[in-house]
Amino acid sequence: MILMGQHASARDSTAWTVPAAETPGIHELVDTNGIRLHTVTAGPPDGDLVVLLHGFPEFWYAWKHQLPALADAGYRVVAPDLRGYNHSDKPEGVGAYHIDELVADVAGLVSAFDREQAHIVGHDWGGVIAWQTAIDRPDVVDQLAVLNAPHPSAYERALRHSVDQLLRSWYVLFFQLPALPEASLGWNDFTMLERILTDGPTRPDAFTETDVRRYKRALGQPGARTAAVNYYRALGRRNAKLTLTAGGVGNRPVTASTLLIWGVQDDALSLDLTQDLEEWVPDCRVERLPAASHWVQFDAPEQVSELLLSHLP
């Protein structure tokens, strides 16, 4: 079920993290998988559906450049706040953020828009979900596009054989701790978040002061920090269990035609993660952007939009 333009806790557009008048689409609330997600939708209702999945520590606004570009090209575009983020529901407990639940959210979202399939695009954690949706629910995914998020089998391979990637992934272990990660994220008016957004990108004006203020407001929603960290806790526990019971995540094939866009200046993820993917993703086109960072769609917004449009039918 889709509820048009009405927020559960407020009745005017100023309640949204980004006011309706400054949003490249329409605010909607969508029921999926037993929860309600806040989304921004744009483009013609009869266009091919494109679902844009943001990463950590973001919200739908991560796609502010791509939403209008895809909508203008005739696609029906939906950019949700993932569960736990911004104005979407925030179920309690680590288990509520298991990757199976996140995949079910995506499948339910596609169904809520009366479609059997959609083009799935994800960045960072949204890319993790996009990969897993293509692996577990190939019937839901038409074309797949992932930005700076490794295929799970490639990431496991790197952690086992690359000290460099292991060191880069220190924060994943930090996020397994209780309480401290949430406190660190919120400390001193979200100083850590501001540094992530201002020091990480390669383009000096990638995130404006207004962008940073909106990101702080989104992550400052009650329960949002714990939910965001619970993604890492849930995946860490799931992968540890798989390692003990099955030797690891194993080979995870993706049959969808896939575009992998990678900002080469990524501090957290090695460029090696873009190599030798044919074993798992036989139909994969890799585009490496040398001047872009992990925040690739902000460092190179026009180029990312063009690459997505070149990949989608």
N, C-alpha and C positions, 0 to 999 in steps of 0.2 A: 504494500500500500504506500502511496506517495501522498504526503500532506503538503500542499503548496504554500510556501512562503510564510509559515507561521511557526515561530519558535516556541518551545514548550514552556519557557519561563519569561517571555517578554512579548509585547505586542507592537513594538515599533522597531524600525530598521536599525536604530542606534544600538540595539542590544547585540547585534552581530559584531564579531571581531573586526570585520571589514564592512562598513555600512553598505546597505543595498545599492545606494546611488553610485558607489565606487567599485562595485563588484561586476566582473565581466560575465554575468549570467544571473540566474535566479536562485535564491536560497530555497531549498526544499528539505523536508524531513522524510526519510525513506525507511520503512520497516523491512528488516532482513535478518534472518537467523535469530529471531527472538529479541533483537535489539533495534534501536532506532538510530540511524546515521544522519547527520547533517551533511548535505551536499550542496554544491553549486552546479547547476546545469545550464548548458548553452547550446545553441544550434538548432536546426530544424528537427521537429519531433520525429519525422520519418527518415532521418539520416541514419547511416550505420552508427551503431553505438560504440563509443570509445570511453573506457573507464581509466581515469588517471589516479594512481595510488601514490600518495606522498610518502616521505620517509621521516626519520627522526632528526631533530625534534620539531617537526613542521606541522602543517595542516593543509587544507585544500589550496591555500594561497601559494604553495610551492609551484603551482601551475599557472600563475597569473599571466605569464607570457604565452603559454601554449593554448590555453582555453580559447581566447578569441581567434587565434590562427586556425585551429582545428574547426571551430564553429563556422568561421567564414568560408572554410573549404567544403562545408556541407555536412559535417559530421554532427551527430547528437553526442555531446560531450558531458560526462558527469565526473566531477571531482569531489569525492567524499572526504570528510574528516574521518580517518580510520577510527575504529572503536577505541575509546579512551581519550581521544584527542579533541581539543577545542569544544565544540558544541554537540558532539556525538555522545551516546550513552557510554558510561564508564562502569561496566560490571566489576564486582569485587573479586579478588583472588587471582593468583598467578595463572591458574588453570584456564581462566576466561580468556587468556591471550595466547593459548596454544595455537600453533600454526594451522591446525585443522579448523579451528573456529574462524581464523582470519580468512582462510580459503572459502569457508561456507558463507562468510559475509559477502565476498565478491560474487559467488554464484547466486546468492539471494538478491543481490543488487541488480544483477543482469536480469533476473527473472522479474523483479519489481518494475522494470522498464519494458516488460512484455517482450523480451528477446530470449532466444535460446543461446545465442552466442554474442560475444563482443570482442573488440580489439582491446587488449589489456596492456596498459603502459604503467611501469612502476619505477620509482627512483629510491635508492637506499633501501629502507625497510619495505617500502612499497614494491621495490624490485624483488626482494625476497619472497613476498607474497605472490607477486606475479609469476615468478619461476615456479613456485609450489602449486599455484592454481593450474598452470600449464601441465605440470607433472601429474597432479591428482585428478584434475577435472578437465582433460583435454577437450571434452565435448563442449565446454563453455567458452573456450578460447579460439578465436579466429586467428588474428595476427597477434604476435607478442613483441613488445619492445621494452627493454630494460636499460636503465641508466645507472651506472656505477653501483651495481649490486652483482655479486658473483653467483654463478650457478652453484647450488649446494654441494655437488660432488667436487667441483673445482676448488671450492673453498676448503673442503675437508682435505683434499690432496695437498693444498698449500700449507695448511696448518701442520700437517704431518711431515712435510719435507722442506719447509722454508722457515728458517729462523727469522728472517726479515718480516714475513707476514705474521708470525707468532707475536713478535714484538709490537707490530702495528695494531694488533688486536687486544692490547692490554685493557682497553676500556670495557671490553665484553666481560672480562673477569671482574673488573671493578663493579659493574652493574649487577653482579650476582649478590653483592653484599646487601644486608637489610638497611633501610632508612638512609644511609649515608649518601647514596647517589641522588636521591630526591632532594636532600638537604643541600648538596653541592650545586645542583641545578638551580635552586631558588635563591642561593646565597647572594646577599648584597645586590638585590634587585636584578637577579638573573644575569650576573656578570659573566658566568661561564657561557651561557647562551649567546650573549652579545659578542663575546670573543670568537665563538664558533662561526658566527655569521659575518663578522667584520675582518677576522684574520685569515679565515679559510679560503675564500674565493680569490681568484687571480685578478679579477676586474675590480678596481677600487670602489666603484659605485654599484656593485652587484646588488647589495642590500642597502636601501636608503634608511634614513633615520625612522621614517614612517614604517618601513618594512620591519625593522628591528622592534619597534614599539608594538606592532601587531603580533609578532612572534611571541613577545613576552606576554602579551595579554592572552594569547591562545594557550601557552604552556602554564599560565597562571590560573586557568580554570580549575575549580576544586576537583581534586583527584587526578588531574591530567599528568602530573609528573610521575606519580606511582604507576599509572597505567602505561606510560611510555617506557618506563624501566622494566615493567613486567613483561614486555615483549622479549627482552633479552633474557630475563630469568626463565621464562617458559621455554624458549628455544634452547637455552643451556641445559635445562633438565631433560628435555626431550632428546637432545643429541647425546647427552651422557647415557641415557637409558639405551639408545640405539647402539652406542659403542659397546656397552656391556652385554647386550642381548644379541646383536647382529653384526658386531664388528665395525659399525659406523653407519653413515647414511646410505652408503652403497651407490650403485649406478642409478641415476634418476633421469631417464630419457625424456626429451621434449620433442614432440612431433610438430608443433606449430612453427610456421615460418617466423624466424626471430631476428630482431635487430638489437644489437648490443651497442649502446653509445657509452663511451668511456672518457671522462676527463683524466688526462694522463697525470696531472699534478695532484692526484688524490693522496693525502697523507695517511689515510687509514687502510687503503686497499692497494695492493701491488698490481702493477701492469701485467704481471705474469698470469693473473687471474683471467685475462682475456685470451690466453693462448691455449691451443690444443683442446678446443671444445667439441670437436666433431664427434667424439665418442658418445657424447650425451645429446648434442644439439646438431644433428646433421645439416639442417637448413638454417645456418646462422651467418649473418653478415655483421662484422665488427667494424665500428667506426670509432677510431681513437682521435680525440681532439687534444693536440699537444699543449695548447695554451690554457686549457680549462682545468678546474679543480674538481673535487667531489661534488661541488655545487654547480654541476655542468649546465643545467638549464637556466641558471642565473648568470654564469660567466659567458655563455654563448647562446642566448635565447633564440635569436633568429636562426642560427645554424641547427639547433636542436629541433625547432619547429619544422624546418625544411627537411631534415632527415626523417622525422616522423611522417611527414606527408609523402615523402618518396617511398616509404615502406608500406603505408596503409593503402589498400586498394581504393 
